[in-house]
């Protein structure tokens, strides 16, 4: 595969709302990436979305044109969940680096196929868990590494919002909709980040909407080594919540807005220690751009890169797969069972 130009040139496959609001501006403003083409399913999509994307890119093309273009070094896949594997593999087989929206895969076997295709072509593959790059999460990780929190004990996450439109992808079972796929990756990824290791086992329960067949509620318990534990709840049809907290031997940390943070929004971290609650205000940040720049920076390093984006994607998919099995079989599932 040819070495990319100084700026890694991106094509976007799937002009979703997340792409329009987050990724297109990030790619446009990045010093390391260049957005050169946006994929369309049909001419009607181009007509309806041209005004929205015009400030970032004026060139449209089919998905096939993007992955076959010699001018495209990398693609951002923001299609319905059920199409992630197909287009990630197609792009990787053409030697394109891939930034794939979460959840990258709907099964562990799917994730394995995606990573195998990327590694075979020596392409890089990252899952779009951009919130981990937000400065508020960087601050929490600094406190953990510096010992401010002491020994970590318990993690709790809740991501919930109003019931999606029934015509939306989120309520379409065939497209990989549901609360678990839409919101579940956040709590799992954050607990893995905070604890710095993988869970040993998972217990998960889901509530299914009869009309659509998708889950509208999912509750997970993740059991980590040394008796650490994580609780993660997701829900369609509630007052908006996007938060997590960490309980440790020295302190308790809580986020006011942990996930899906707009680029112009200030956030707050509450640190409760020694019977005093301190409020830390975090200035607005574009976590989409921070992730893009990190990913592209590693691409440009080539063989000198030491970040295992692909291994992280596999580890995340493995936990989510264990949770799916747990909900289906109504039992605790050990990660060692998922191979």
C-alpha positions in Angstrom: 0.0 0.0 0.0 1.3 3.4 -1.0 2.3 5.8 1.8 -0.4 8.6 2.1 0.3 12.2 1.4 1.2 14.7 4.1 -2.5 15.0 4.8 -4.4 11.8 4.9 -7.2 12.2 2.4 -10.6 11.0 3.6 -13.8 9.8 1.9 -17.0 9.5 4.0 -19.2 6.5 3.5 -22.6 7.3 5.0 -23.7 10.9 5.6 -25.4 10.3 8.9 -26.4 12.9 11.4 -23.3 12.1 13.5 -21.1 12.6 10.4 -22.8 15.9 9.5 -22.6 17.3 13.0 -19.3 15.9 14.2 -17.0 14.2 11.8 -17.3 16.5 8.7 -16.3 19.6 10.6 -13.5 17.7 12.3 -12.1 16.4 9.1 -12.4 19.8 7.5 -10.6 21.6 10.3 -7.9 19.0 11.0 -4.3 19.9 10.1 -3.5 16.3 9.3 -6.6 15.1 7.4 -8.4 16.3 4.3 -12.0 15.6 3.4 -12.1 15.2 -0.4 -15.3 13.2 -1.1 -18.7 12.3 0.5 -20.5 9.1 -0.4 -24.2 9.0 -1.5 -26.6 6.2 -1.8 -28.6 8.0 -4.6 -29.0 11.4 -6.2 -31.9 12.2 -3.8 -29.6 12.0 -0.8 -27.2 14.4 -2.5 -30.0 16.9 -3.2 -31.3 16.8 0.4 -27.9 17.0 2.1 -25.8 19.2 -0.2 -26.6 22.4 1.7 -25.6 20.9 5.0 -22.3 19.4 3.8 -21.3 22.2 1.3 -19.1 24.0 3.8 -16.9 20.9 4.3 -16.9 19.2 0.9 -18.6 19.8 -2.5 -17.7 16.5 -4.1 -20.1 13.5 -4.1 -19.5 10.0 -5.2 -20.8 6.5 -4.8 -19.5 4.2 -2.1 -17.7 2.1 -4.7 -16.1 5.2 -6.3 -14.7 6.2 -2.9 -13.1 2.9 -2.0 -11.7 2.5 -5.6 -10.3 6.0 -5.8 -6.5 6.3 -5.8 -6.9 9.8 -4.3 -8.6 8.4 -1.1 -6.2 7.2 1.7 -8.9 6.6 4.4 -12.6 6.3 4.8 -15.0 7.2 7.6 -17.8 4.6 7.8 -21.0 6.1 9.3 -23.6 3.7 7.9 -26.3 1.9 9.9 -24.7 -0.6 12.2 -25.6 -3.7 10.2 -23.5 -2.3 7.2 -20.3 -1.6 9.1 -18.6 -4.9 8.5 -19.4 -5.0 4.8 -18.0 -1.6 3.9 -15.1 -1.7 6.4 -13.9 -4.9 4.8 -14.4 -3.6 1.3 -12.5 -0.5 2.1 -9.7 -2.3 3.9 -9.3 -4.8 1.0 -8.7 -1.8 -1.2 -5.9 -0.6 1.1 -7.9 2.2 2.8 -7.5 3.0 6.4 -10.9 2.9 8.2 -12.5 5.0 11.0 -15.7 3.1 11.7 -18.6 4.4 13.8 -19.4 2.5 17.0 -20.4 -0.2 17.4 -17.9 -1.2 14.8 -19.3 -4.8 14.7 -22.5 -6.5 15.8 -20.7 -9.7 16.8 -17.2 -10.7 17.9 -16.9 -12.9 14.7 -17.7 -9.8 12.7 -15.0 -7.8 14.5 -12.5 -10.5 13.8 -13.2 -10.5 10.1 -12.9 -6.7 10.0 -9.6 -6.6 11.8 -8.2 -9.5 9.7 -9.0 -7.6 6.5 -7.3 -4.5 7.8 -4.2 -6.3 9.0 -3.9 -8.3 5.8 -3.8 -5.0 3.8 -1.7 -3.3 6.4 -4.4 -0.7 6.8 -5.3 0.9 10.2 -8.8 0.4 11.7 -10.2 2.4 14.6 -13.7 2.3 16.2 -15.3 5.7 16.6 -15.3 6.0 20.4 -14.3 9.6 20.2 -15.6 10.6 23.6 -12.6 9.0 25.2 -10.5 11.8 23.7 -12.4 14.6 25.4 -10.3 16.6 27.9 -12.6 15.7 30.8 -11.8 12.0 30.4 -8.2 12.8 30.0 -8.4 14.6 33.3 -10.0 11.7 35.1 -7.3 9.4 33.7 -4.6 11.8 35.0 -6.2 11.6 38.5 -6.2 7.8 38.3 -2.5 7.6 37.3 -1.4 10.2 39.8 -3.2 8.3 42.7 -5.6 11.1 43.4 -8.5 8.7 43.5 -6.7 5.9 45.3 -7.8 2.3 44.7 -10.6 2.0 42.1 -13.7 0.1 43.3 -16.9 0.8 41.3 -17.9 2.4 38.0 -21.4 3.4 37.0 -22.7 4.7 33.7 -26.1 5.8 32.4 -26.9 6.9 28.9 -30.5 7.4 28.2 -32.7 9.7 26.1 -36.2 10.1 24.5 -37.7 7.4 22.4 -36.4 7.6 18.9 -38.7 8.0 15.9 -40.0 4.6 15.0 -38.9 5.1 11.4 -35.3 5.8 12.5 -32.4 3.4 12.2 -32.2 3.1 16.0 -35.6 1.4 15.9 -34.9 -0.9 13.0 -33.8 -4.4 14.0 -32.5 -5.3 10.6 -30.2 -2.4 10.6 -28.7 -3.2 14.0 -30.8 -0.7 16.0 -31.6 -0.8 19.7 -30.5 0.8 22.9 -27.7 -1.7 23.5 -26.0 -1.1 20.1 -26.7 2.7 20.2 -25.7 3.5 23.7 -24.2 0.4 25.3 -20.7 0.8 23.8 -20.2 4.0 25.8 -20.4 2.5 29.3 -18.4 -0.6 28.3 -15.6 1.4 26.7 -15.4 3.9 29.6 -15.2 1.2 32.2 -12.4 -0.5 30.3 -10.6 2.8 30.0 -11.0 3.6 33.7 -10.0 0.2 35.0 -7.3 -0.2 32.5 -8.1 -3.9 31.9 -10.7 -6.2 30.5 -13.7 -7.6 32.5 -13.7 -11.2 33.5 -17.4 -11.8 33.0 -20.7 -10.0 32.1 -24.3 -10.2 33.2 -26.8 -8.4 30.9 -30.6 -8.1 30.7 -32.6 -6.3 28.0 -36.2 -5.2 27.5 -37.5 -5.6 24.0 -40.0 -3.4 22.2 -42.7 -5.7 20.9 -43.6 -3.7 17.8 -40.0 -3.2 16.5 -38.2 -6.1 18.0 -35.3 -4.0 19.2 -34.2 -3.6 22.8 -35.2 -0.3 24.4 -33.4 -0.9 27.7 -30.2 -2.8 28.6 -28.6 -3.2 32.0 -25.1 -4.6 32.3 -22.9 -5.7 35.2 -19.3 -6.1 34.3 -17.1 -8.0 36.7 -13.4 -7.0 36.6 -10.4 -8.5 38.3 -9.7 -7.9 42.0 -13.4 -7.5 42.8 -13.8 -4.2 40.8 -17.3 -3.9 39.3 -19.0 -1.7 36.6 -22.7 -1.0 36.1 -23.9 0.3 32.8 -27.5 1.2 31.9 -29.0 2.3 28.6 -32.5 3.4 27.8 -34.8 4.7 25.1 -37.8 6.7 26.4 -36.5 8.7 29.3 -35.2 12.1 30.5 -31.8 12.7 28.9 -28.9 11.3 30.9 -25.3 11.0 29.8 -23.1 10.5 32.8 -20.7 8.2 34.6 -19.1 8.1 38.0 -16.1 6.4 39.7 -16.0 5.4 43.3 -12.6 4.8 44.8 -10.9 4.5 48.2 -10.0 8.2 48.3 -12.7 10.0 46.3 -15.8 9.9 44.1 -15.9 11.4 40.6 -19.0 12.2 38.7 -19.4 13.7 35.2 -22.2 16.1 34.4 -22.2 15.3 30.7 -20.0 12.4 29.7 -21.1 11.3 26.3 -22.1 13.0 23.0 -20.7 16.3 24.1 -21.2 19.1 21.6 -18.0 20.8 20.5 -19.1 24.2 21.9 -20.3 22.9 25.3 -18.4 23.4 28.6 -18.5 20.3 30.8 -18.1 19.8 34.5 -16.4 17.2 36.7 -17.3 16.9 40.3 -14.6 15.5 42.6 -15.8 14.5 46.1 -12.9 14.0 48.5 -12.3 14.8 52.2 -15.9 15.9 52.6 -15.5 18.6 50.0 -17.0 18.6 46.5 -14.8 20.4 44.0 -16.2 21.5 40.6 -13.9 21.5 37.6 -15.1 23.2 34.5 -13.7 21.8 31.3 -13.6 24.2 28.3 -15.3 23.2 25.0 -13.4 20.7 22.9 -13.9 18.8 19.7 -13.4 15.2 20.6 -14.1 14.2 16.9 -11.1 16.2 15.8 -8.9 15.0 18.6 -9.6 11.4 17.6 -9.0 12.1 13.9 -5.7 13.8 14.6 -4.6 10.9 16.8 -5.6 8.3 14.3 -4.1 10.1 11.3 -0.9 10.8 13.3 -0.5 7.1 13.8 -1.1 6.4 10.2 1.6 8.8 9.2 4.0 7.1 11.6 3.6 3.9 9.6 5.6 1.1 11.1 6.7 3.3 14.0 3.1 3.4 15.4 2.7 1.6 18.7 -1.0 2.1 19.2 -3.1 -1.0 18.8 -6.4 0.4 17.6 -7.4 -2.9 16.1 -6.8 -4.8 19.3 -8.9 -2.3 21.2 -11.7 -2.8 18.7 -11.6 -6.6 19.2 -11.5 -6.3 23.0 -14.6 -4.0 22.9 -16.5 -6.3 20.6 -15.7 -9.3 22.8 -17.3 -7.7 25.8 -20.3 -6.6 23.9 -20.7 -10.1 22.5 -20.5 -11.6 26.0 -23.3 -9.2 27.0 -25.5 -10.2 24.1 -25.0 -13.9 24.9 -25.8 -13.2 28.6 -29.1 -11.4 27.7 -30.1 -14.1 25.3 -29.2 -17.0 27.7 -30.0 -15.2 30.9 -26.8 -16.1 32.7 -23.4 -14.7 33.5 -21.0 -15.1 30.6 -17.2 -15.3 31.1 -15.1 -13.6 28.5 -13.1 -16.8 28.1 -16.2 -18.3 26.4 -16.0 -15.7 23.6 -13.5 -17.0 21.1 
